[in-house]
Amino acid sequence: MATLPQITLDFNRQVKLSNDGGSLSSDTGELLFREFDDKIGFFHTLDQFLKLGDERRYAVHSNEQLLRQKIYQIIAGYAEDDAADQLTNDPVFTQIVGTDALASQPSLSRFFPRFDRESMDQMNQANQKLLDKVHHSRGSKSIIFDLDSTHSDTYGDQEDAAFNTHYGTVGFHPLVAFDGVTGDFLKAQLRPGNVYTSNGVVHFIEPVIRHYNETFPETIPFLRGDSGFAVPALYELCEKESVYYVIRLKSNANLQRLANELHPTMAPSDVTKTECYYEETEYQAKSWSTPRKVIIQSVRPAGELFFTHAFFVTNLGDTFSPKDVVRSYQKRGTMENYIKEAKNGFYLDRMCSHSFATNEVRMMLNLLAYNFTNWLRTLCFPDGQKNMQIQTIRTKIIKVASKLVKSGRSLYFKLSSSFVYQSFFWNVLQRVQALKLE
């Protein structure tokens, strides 16, 4: 770390600034995450599953240490590998990682090419193992498989980057699945930028569905997807695996004719009022092997003369009214918030490598950091604060100044006396230490 000379401030010549304060850290709250890590066995589980090929003859930093360092840097908000060069001797990070000094940027960057398809599968297995542990601890009675795709912009000559017509830009087109109940990240797959939304979706989600049906047979599974996932193979998979689903359909002439027969366009009795109707019908497209229930939502906004129609295919029974089915689909909007949080807070769309495989590894580590944080806030935050976003978490918990004082047997991290959110900080720490996962 370069040491600057003292700088005198103009507003008060008695005030001097320098960066030679010694064993100080601005990320003391990372120790809460490390304590939580010990409770749920986060990195212990990753270490159990992940086996990387390593041809180094001499290594100062193990692969386990590099993995831990990278994920903790992401949680603290340091997206780029070269942040490690400034954090080299940070007292909090060195204690968390268990090393005298952090790995440098070149060491971190050389870490990613050690991953291959097998090690990616191992990380997915570790993530599923942790998901199972948390799911069991929560006693969850249902799980919602929310499917979506998103876009990650790329710049320069990056492998498999392509122009996506829908987004109107060049990049990748990842496929993601989250639990709509808890916000947990279930699975992700990086794809070239020009593939269609539903490309490979059945192969992607089938192992996840079967795992939950076998491991948690008492849990009620439910799947939601927008019109990009309206493919017969996905309906058939859900019906075969006893999964309830609601998927929006793209409009076509036959569906529009059905809707117009139910609510033909005519002059409204009161143009100042919005009209909304929910109808149920049976419909079979040419590509379907069997007729299915379709819900039609017809809306004529105030001041308009014509209805607009939306269509949803579902296998939900008669216990759910057509309006209930549409409302259950509309709650899928929370999925957009999960993706936004993963992008803005955990850099899901930060694709900075030429190698497609390396970009997929980075995406996976970002999502693991997302899950780690999501489990901490949902299991250990007070009620009313469990939906706190990562930027707020960093402000209130992570970005805490402290000074390291060493004694013969102990390390004392002395937090700032003027720390504004200290009551919240200590409350979360107490909850973490009291946590017991079954």
C-alpha positions as CSV (number, residue, x, y, z in Angstrom):
1,M,0.0,0.0,0.0
2,A,1.4,3.4,-1.1
3,T,1.7,5.9,1.7
4,L,0.6,9.4,0.9
5,P,2.2,12.5,2.5
6,Q,0.0,14.3,5.0
7,I,-2.5,16.6,3.3
8,T,-3.7,19.7,5.1
9,L,-7.3,20.7,4.5
10,D,-8.0,24.3,3.4
11,F,-11.2,24.7,5.5
12,N,-9.2,24.0,8.7
13,R,-5.4,24.0,8.5
14,Q,-5.2,22.0,11.7
15,V,-6.8,19.0,10.1
16,K,-4.3,16.6,8.4
17,L,-5.1,13.5,6.3
18,S,-2.9,10.5,5.7
19,N,-3.4,6.8,5.1
20,D,-0.9,5.3,7.6
21,G,-3.3,4.5,10.4
22,G,-2.0,1.0,10.9
23,S,-4.1,-2.1,11.6
24,L,-7.5,-0.6,10.6
25,S,-10.3,-2.1,8.6
26,S,-13.4,-0.6,7.0
27,D,-15.1,-4.0,6.6
28,T,-15.5,-5.3,10.1
29,G,-19.0,-6.6,9.4
30,E,-17.4,-9.3,7.3
31,L,-16.7,-11.1,10.6
32,L,-20.5,-11.5,11.0
33,F,-20.6,-13.3,7.7
34,R,-17.6,-15.5,8.8
35,E,-19.5,-16.4,12.0
36,F,-22.6,-17.2,10.0
37,D,-20.4,-19.3,7.7
38,D,-19.3,-21.4,10.6
39,K,-22.9,-21.9,11.7
40,I,-24.3,-23.2,8.3
41,G,-21.0,-24.7,7.0
42,F,-21.0,-22.6,3.9
43,F,-17.4,-22.9,2.9
44,H,-17.0,-26.3,4.5
45,T,-19.6,-27.6,2.1
46,L,-18.0,-26.0,-0.9
47,D,-14.6,-27.5,0.1
48,Q,-16.2,-30.9,0.4
49,F,-17.7,-30.9,-3.1
50,L,-15.2,-28.7,-5.1
51,K,-12.1,-30.5,-6.3
52,L,-10.0,-28.4,-8.7
53,G,-7.2,-29.6,-10.8
54,D,-4.1,-27.7,-9.8
55,E,-0.8,-28.1,-11.5
56,R,1.1,-25.6,-9.3
57,R,4.2,-27.0,-7.9
58,Y,4.4,-24.3,-5.2
59,A,1.4,-22.4,-3.9
60,V,1.2,-19.7,-1.2
61,H,-2.6,-19.6,-1.4
62,S,-4.7,-22.7,-1.6
63,N,-7.7,-22.9,-3.9
64,E,-9.9,-22.9,-0.8
65,Q,-8.4,-19.7,0.4
66,L,-8.8,-18.1,-3.0
67,L,-12.4,-19.1,-3.3
68,R,-13.2,-17.7,0.2
69,Q,-11.3,-14.5,-0.5
70,K,-13.2,-13.9,-3.8
71,I,-16.6,-14.5,-2.4
72,Y,-16.0,-12.3,0.7
73,Q,-14.7,-9.6,-1.6
74,I,-17.9,-9.8,-3.6
75,I,-20.1,-9.5,-0.5
76,A,-18.1,-6.5,0.7
77,G,-18.7,-4.8,-2.7
78,Y,-15.3,-5.3,-4.3
79,A,-16.2,-6.7,-7.7
80,E,-12.9,-6.4,-9.4
81,D,-10.0,-8.8,-8.7
82,D,-7.5,-6.0,-8.3
83,A,-9.3,-4.8,-5.2
84,A,-7.2,-7.5,-3.5
85,D,-4.0,-5.4,-4.1
86,Q,-5.3,-2.7,-1.6
87,L,-6.8,-5.3,0.8
88,T,-3.5,-7.3,1.1
89,N,-2.9,-6.7,4.8
90,D,-6.5,-5.8,5.8
91,P,-6.8,-7.3,9.3
92,V,-10.4,-8.5,8.9
93,F,-9.9,-10.2,5.5
94,T,-6.7,-11.9,6.6
95,Q,-8.5,-13.4,9.6
96,I,-11.5,-14.5,7.6
97,V,-9.4,-16.1,4.9
98,G,-6.9,-17.5,7.3
99,T,-3.7,-16.2,5.8
100,D,-1.0,-13.6,6.6
101,A,-1.7,-11.7,3.4
102,L,-4.4,-11.9,0.8
103,A,-3.7,-13.2,-2.7
104,S,-2.9,-10.5,-5.3
105,Q,-5.0,-9.8,-8.4
106,P,-2.8,-12.0,-10.7
107,S,-3.3,-15.0,-8.3
108,L,-7.1,-14.5,-8.2
109,S,-7.3,-14.1,-12.0
110,R,-5.2,-17.3,-12.5
111,F,-7.6,-19.1,-10.1
112,F,-10.6,-19.2,-12.5
113,P,-9.1,-21.2,-15.4
114,R,-8.7,-24.2,-13.0
115,F,-12.5,-24.7,-13.2
116,D,-14.0,-27.1,-15.8
117,R,-17.4,-28.5,-16.4
118,E,-17.0,-31.1,-13.7
119,S,-16.1,-28.5,-11.1
120,M,-19.0,-26.3,-12.1
121,D,-21.3,-29.3,-11.5
122,Q,-19.6,-29.7,-8.1
123,M,-20.4,-26.1,-7.2
124,N,-24.0,-26.7,-8.2
125,Q,-24.1,-29.8,-6.0
126,A,-22.7,-27.8,-3.0
127,N,-25.2,-25.0,-3.6
128,Q,-28.0,-27.6,-3.6
129,K,-26.7,-29.2,-0.4
130,L,-26.8,-25.9,1.3
131,L,-30.2,-25.1,-0.1
132,D,-31.5,-28.4,1.3
133,K,-30.1,-27.6,4.8
134,V,-31.7,-24.1,4.8
135,H,-35.0,-25.4,3.3
136,H,-35.2,-28.0,6.1
137,S,-34.4,-25.5,8.8
138,R,-37.1,-23.1,7.6
139,G,-39.6,-25.9,7.5
140,S,-40.8,-24.6,4.1
141,K,-44.1,-26.1,3.0
142,S,-43.8,-25.0,-0.6
143,I,-41.3,-24.0,-3.2
144,I,-41.9,-21.8,-6.3
145,F,-39.6,-22.4,-9.3
146,D,-39.5,-19.0,-10.9
147,L,-37.9,-19.2,-14.3
148,D,-36.5,-16.2,-16.2
149,S,-33.7,-15.2,-18.5
150,T,-31.7,-12.0,-18.4
151,H,-29.0,-10.2,-20.3
152,S,-25.4,-9.5,-19.6
153,D,-23.7,-6.9,-21.8
154,T,-20.2,-7.7,-23.1
155,Y,-17.5,-5.4,-24.5
156,G,-14.8,-6.5,-26.9
157,D,-14.2,-9.9,-28.4
158,Q,-15.7,-12.3,-25.9
159,E,-16.3,-15.9,-26.6
160,D,-20.0,-16.8,-27.5
161,A,-21.1,-13.1,-27.1
162,A,-23.8,-12.4,-29.7
163,F,-26.4,-9.8,-30.5
164,N,-29.8,-10.3,-28.8
165,T,-32.7,-8.8,-30.8
166,H,-35.0,-8.6,-27.8
167,Y,-32.5,-6.6,-25.7
168,G,-31.0,-4.8,-28.7
169,T,-27.4,-5.3,-27.5
170,V,-24.5,-7.7,-27.6
171,G,-23.8,-10.1,-24.7
172,F,-24.8,-13.3,-23.0
173,H,-28.3,-14.6,-22.3
174,P,-28.2,-16.5,-18.9
175,L,-31.1,-18.7,-17.8
176,V,-31.8,-18.5,-14.0
177,A,-34.2,-20.0,-11.5
178,F,-35.0,-18.6,-8.1
179,D,-37.3,-19.7,-5.3
180,G,-40.2,-17.2,-5.4
181,V,-41.0,-17.8,-1.7
182,T,-37.5,-17.1,-0.2
183,G,-35.5,-15.5,-3.0
184,D,-32.9,-18.3,-2.9
185,F,-31.0,-18.8,-6.1
186,L,-31.6,-22.3,-7.3
187,K,-29.7,-22.7,-10.5
188,A,-28.2,-20.7,-13.4
189,Q,-26.7,-21.4,-16.8
190,L,-24.7,-19.0,-18.9
191,R,-25.8,-19.1,-22.6
192,P,-24.7,-17.4,-25.8
193,G,-26.4,-14.1,-26.4
194,N,-28.5,-15.1,-29.4
195,V,-30.3,-18.2,-28.0
196,Y,-34.1,-18.1,-27.4
197,T,-35.5,-17.7,-23.9
198,S,-36.7,-21.3,-23.5
199,N,-33.7,-22.9,-25.1
200,G,-32.7,-25.9,-23.0
201,V,-35.2,-25.0,-20.2
202,V,-36.5,-28.6,-19.7
203,H,-33.0,-30.0,-19.4
204,F,-32.1,-27.1,-17.0
205,I,-35.0,-27.4,-14.6
206,E,-35.8,-31.1,-14.7
207,P,-33.0,-32.2,-12.2
208,V,-34.1,-29.5,-9.8
209,I,-37.7,-30.5,-9.8
210,R,-36.9,-34.2,-9.4
211,H,-34.5,-33.4,-6.5
212,Y,-37.1,-31.5,-4.5
213,N,-39.8,-34.2,-5.2
214,E,-37.4,-36.9,-4.0
215,T,-35.8,-35.0,-1.1
216,F,-38.9,-33.1,0.2
217,P,-42.0,-35.0,-0.9
218,E,-44.1,-33.1,1.5
219,T,-43.2,-29.8,-0.1
220,I,-45.7,-28.5,-2.7
221,P,-43.9,-27.5,-5.9
222,F,-45.1,-24.7,-8.1
223,L,-43.6,-23.3,-11.4
224,R,-44.1,-19.9,-13.0
225,G,-42.8,-18.5,-16.2
226,D,-43.5,-15.8,-18.8
227,S,-44.5,-16.4,-22.4
228,G,-40.9,-17.1,-23.4
229,F,-41.3,-20.4,-21.5
230,A,-44.6,-21.4,-23.1
231,V,-43.3,-24.7,-24.6
232,P,-45.3,-27.9,-24.5
233,A,-42.3,-29.9,-23.2
234,L,-42.3,-27.8,-20.0
235,Y,-46.0,-28.4,-19.4
236,E,-45.5,-32.1,-19.9
237,L,-42.6,-32.2,-17.5
238,C,-44.6,-30.4,-14.8
239,E,-47.6,-32.7,-15.3
240,K,-45.4,-35.8,-15.2
241,E,-43.6,-34.6,-12.0
242,S,-46.8,-33.4,-10.3
243,V,-45.7,-29.8,-10.3
244,Y,-48.4,-27.0,-10.4
245,Y,-47.7,-24.4,-13.0
246,V,-48.9,-21.1,-14.4
247,I,-47.2,-19.9,-17.6
248,R,-48.3,-17.0,-19.7
249,L,-49.1,-17.7,-23.3
250,K,-48.4,-15.6,-26.3
251,S,-51.5,-14.2,-28.0
252,N,-52.6,-15.7,-31.3
253,A,-55.7,-15.5,-33.5
254,N,-57.4,-18.4,-31.9
255,L,-57.0,-17.2,-28.4
256,Q,-58.0,-13.7,-29.4
257,R,-61.2,-15.1,-31.0
258,L,-62.0,-17.0,-27.8
259,A,-61.5,-13.8,-25.7
260,N,-63.6,-11.7,-28.0
261,E,-66.5,-14.2,-27.9
262,L,-66.5,-13.9,-24.1
263,H,-66.2,-10.1,-24.1
264,P,-67.0,-8.6,-27.4
265,T,-66.0,-5.0,-28.0
266,M,-69.0,-2.6,-27.6
267,A,-69.6,0.8,-26.2
268,P,-69.0,0.7,-22.4
269,S,-71.9,1.9,-20.2
270,D,-69.4,4.0,-18.2
271,V,-66.2,4.9,-20.0
272,T,-64.7,6.4,-16.8
273,K,-64.5,3.0,-15.1
274,T,-62.0,0.2,-15.7
275,E,-63.5,-3.2,-16.5
276,C,-61.7,-6.4,-15.7
277,Y,-62.9,-10.0,-16.2
278,Y,-61.3,-13.4,-15.5
279,E,-62.6,-16.4,-17.5
280,E,-61.6,-20.0,-17.7
281,T,-61.7,-22.1,-20.9
282,E,-60.3,-25.3,-22.4
283,Y,-57.9,-24.9,-25.2
284,Q,-55.5,-27.0,-27.3
285,A,-52.9,-25.6,-29.6
286,K,-51.7,-27.6,-32.6
287,S,-48.4,-28.4,-30.8
288,W,-50.1,-29.7,-27.6
289,S,-50.9,-33.4,-27.2
290,T,-53.9,-32.7,-25.0
291,P,-56.3,-29.8,-24.1
292,R,-55.3,-27.7,-21.1
293,K,-57.0,-25.1,-18.9
294,V,-56.4,-21.5,-20.0
295,I,-57.3,-18.4,-18.0
296,I,-58.2,-15.3,-19.9
297,Q,-57.8,-11.9,-18.3
298,S,-59.7,-9.2,-20.2
299,V,-59.2,-5.5,-19.2
300,R,-60.7,-2.4,-20.6
301,P,-58.9,0.6,-18.9
302,A,-60.8,3.7,-18.1
303,G,-61.1,5.9,-21.1
304,E,-60.5,3.1,-23.6
305,L,-63.0,1.4,-25.9
306,F,-61.3,-1.9,-26.5
307,F,-60.4,-4.8,-24.2
308,T,-56.8,-6.1,-24.0
309,H,-56.5,-9.8,-23.2
310,A,-53.8,-11.9,-21.4
311,F,-53.7,-15.7,-21.5
312,F,-52.3,-18.2,-19.0
313,V,-52.0,-21.9,-19.2
314,T,-52.2,-23.8,-15.9
315,N,-53.0,-27.1,-14.2
316,L,-54.2,-25.6,-11.0
317,G,-57.4,-27.2,-9.9
318,D,-60.9,-25.7,-9.3
319,T,-59.9,-24.7,-5.8
320,F,-58.3,-21.7,-7.5
321,S,-60.6,-19.2,-9.2
322,P,-59.4,-17.7,-12.5
323,K,-58.6,-14.5,-10.6
324,D,-56.5,-16.4,-8.1
325,V,-54.5,-18.0,-10.9
326,V,-53.7,-14.6,-12.5
327,R,-52.8,-13.1,-9.1
328,S,-50.5,-16.0,-8.4
329,Y,-48.7,-15.3,-11.7
330,Q,-48.5,-11.6,-11.1
331,K,-46.5,-12.2,-7.9
332,R,-43.8,-13.5,-10.2
333,G,-42.8,-9.8,-10.3
334,T,-40.6,-10.4,-7.3
335,M,-38.4,-12.5,-9.6
336,E,-37.3,-9.3,-11.3
337,N,-36.3,-7.9,-7.9
338,Y,-34.1,-11.0,-7.3
339,I,-32.4,-10.6,-10.6
340,K,-31.9,-6.8,-10.1
341,E,-30.4,-7.5,-6.6
342,A,-28.1,-10.2,-8.1
343,K,-27.0,-7.7,-10.8
344,N,-26.7,-4.5,-8.9
345,G,-25.5,-5.9,-5.6
346,F,-23.5,-9.0,-6.6
347,Y,-22.4,-8.2,-10.2
348,L,-24.2,-11.1,-11.9
349,D,-23.9,-9.4,-15.3
350,R,-20.2,-8.4,-14.9
351,M,-18.7,-10.5,-17.7
352,C,-15.1,-9.3,-18.0
353,S,-13.2,-12.3,-19.3
354,H,-12.6,-13.4,-22.9
355,S,-13.3,-17.0,-21.9
356,F,-16.9,-18.2,-21.8
357,A,-16.1,-20.8,-19.2
358,T,-14.4,-18.2,-16.9
359,N,-17.4,-15.9,-17.2
360,E,-19.7,-18.8,-16.1
361,V,-17.5,-19.4,-13.1
362,R,-17.6,-15.7,-12.1
363,M,-21.4,-15.8,-12.5
364,M,-21.6,-18.8,-10.2
365,L,-19.4,-17.2,-7.5
366,N,-21.5,-14.1,-7.6
367,L,-24.7,-16.1,-7.2
368,L,-23.2,-18.1,-4.3
369,A,-22.3,-14.8,-2.6
370,Y,-26.0,-13.8,-3.2
371,N,-27.3,-16.9,-1.6
372,F,-24.9,-16.6,1.4
373,T,-26.2,-13.1,2.0
374,N,-29.8,-14.1,1.5
375,W,-29.6,-16.9,4.0
376,L,-28.0,-14.5,6.6
377,R,-30.7,-11.9,6.2
378,T,-33.7,-14.3,6.1
379,L,-32.4,-16.5,9.0
380,C,-30.8,-13.9,11.3
381,F,-32.2,-10.5,10.6
382,P,-35.0,-9.1,12.8
383,D,-38.6,-9.2,11.4
384,G,-39.3,-6.3,9.1
385,Q,-35.6,-6.2,8.0
386,K,-35.4,-9.6,6.3
387,N,-35.9,-8.0,2.8
388,M,-33.0,-5.5,3.3
389,Q,-31.0,-5.1,0.1
390,I,-27.3,-5.7,-0.1
391,Q,-26.4,-2.0,-0.5
392,T,-28.2,-1.3,2.8
393,I,-26.6,-4.3,4.4
394,R,-23.2,-3.0,3.5
395,T,-24.0,0.4,4.9
396,K,-25.4,-0.9,8.2
397,I,-23.4,-4.0,8.9
398,I,-20.4,-4.5,6.7
399,K,-18.8,-1.1,6.3
400,V,-17.9,-0.7,9.9
401,A,-14.5,0.8,11.0
402,S,-12.4,-1.0,13.5
403,K,-8.9,-1.1,14.9
404,L,-7.1,-4.4,15.6
405,V,-5.4,-4.6,18.9
406,K,-3.3,-7.7,19.7
407,S,-2.6,-9.2,23.1
408,G,-0.8,-12.3,24.0
409,R,-3.7,-14.6,23.3
410,S,-6.4,-12.6,21.7
411,L,-7.2,-10.3,18.8
412,Y,-9.4,-7.3,19.7
413,F,-11.3,-5.6,16.8
414,K,-12.4,-2.3,18.4
415,L,-15.3,-0.8,16.6
416,S,-15.8,2.9,16.1
417,S,-17.6,4.4,19.2
418,S,-19.7,6.6,16.9
419,F,-21.0,3.7,14.7
420,V,-24.6,4.7,14.0
421,Y,-26.0,1.3,13.4
422,Q,-24.3,-0.5,16.3
423,S,-27.5,-1.8,18.0
424,F,-28.5,-3.5,14.7
425,F,-25.0,-4.9,14.3
426,W,-25.0,-6.5,17.8
427,N,-28.5,-7.8,17.4
428,V,-27.6,-9.6,14.2
429,L,-24.5,-11.0,15.7
430,Q,-26.5,-12.4,18.7
431,R,-29.0,-14.0,16.3
432,V,-26.1,-15.6,14.3
433,Q,-24.5,-17.0,17.4
434,A,-27.9,-18.4,18.6
435,L,-28.7,-20.0,15.3
436,K,-29.1,-23.8,15.2
437,L,-29.8,-25.5,12.0
438,E,-31.4,-28.9,12.2
